[in-house]
Amino acid sequence: MIFVGFGFLMTFLKKYGFSSVAINLLIAALGLQWGTLICGILHSHNQKINVGIINMINADFSTATVLISFGAVLGKISPIQMLIMTLLEITVFAGNEYLVVEIFKASDVGASMTIHAFGAYFGLAVAGILYRPGLRRGHANEESVYHSDLFAMIGTLFLWIFWPSFNSAIADPGEKQYRAIVNTYFSLAACVLTAYAFSSLVEHRGKLDMVHIQNATLAGGVAVGTCADMEIHPYISMIIGSIAGMVSVLGFKFLTPCFATKLRIQDTCGVHNLHGLPGVLGGLAGIAAVALGASDTSTSVMQTAALGSSIGTAIGGGLITGLILKLPIWGQPSDQNCYDDSVYWEVPRWQEHDNRFHEHGGQDELEPEV
């Protein structure tokens, strides 16, 4: 999920495939190590950091948070900025996760609040600080082509298939882990149907939008995360997934343009619609489930505190991180060079030639005009 799912999901930009997959690998490798260290320090009750499967999974989780935020600023910041953001965000994430788990004793087995909502609003806060007026009307490279959307769909399928294991990875072995798998499975399945239906409903002539299919079909896995291991019926998880798919599609259709024009937040991948809104929905579902007695390990007050803490900490940490990343020493790309691999990568010559050919309306600038 971390290396293939997130990496390929972000390859939809026509000239940013190298960076989407390979920078994903770079920051994930850094995040796994930094997450092991920071989370280990906070959770170690002696003076040693124990490393085992659970620690490795939690480090994966911390990395997932950064990769979600990466989607909000994709194509607009340099690799150095992304590495700095990784170190800062995982540090803030670890603090919030400790607060939610150790202090509030809240239940969030699939991390709807601590990973998805946190990562989305952290990334949106950073994107807001790094707002670029020059990109307000869009950018020529901020679009997809046929094959880039197919590559992105590979990421979607990897994430969709493995999401039940993500939500059940740290659940108590036995009945709770089994419930987490089943509830996620049904939530995802219901979410797909709703996402397709609403995509057709809001698009011209009932056609489907690939952006919706790549992203909104995953929202059910996000939304059911908090209560995945609780005693809820499969039809409840299906309702949660259906609402998540609907909310995600409507968010892509109506909220993303509004965020860009009204709130000055340019969300490249639409992480607010895949992770932010469904993450909040998951937090609210967890509060309701606990209030109705589906879990005896937490209270609705603590669940509410956990949701508020995750969103508040994310926004605060994201604003501070954005101010740090705005310093000119990090080499942020210019507006003209956004969403372009050739700024940081050796791109094959035939690709550079092909790009210039299309930019000049089919007139090959390498050949004299006859």
Order of alpha helices (4+ residues) and beta strands (2+ residues): alpha-alpha-alpha-alpha-alpha-alpha-alpha-alpha-alpha-alpha-alpha-alpha-alpha-alpha
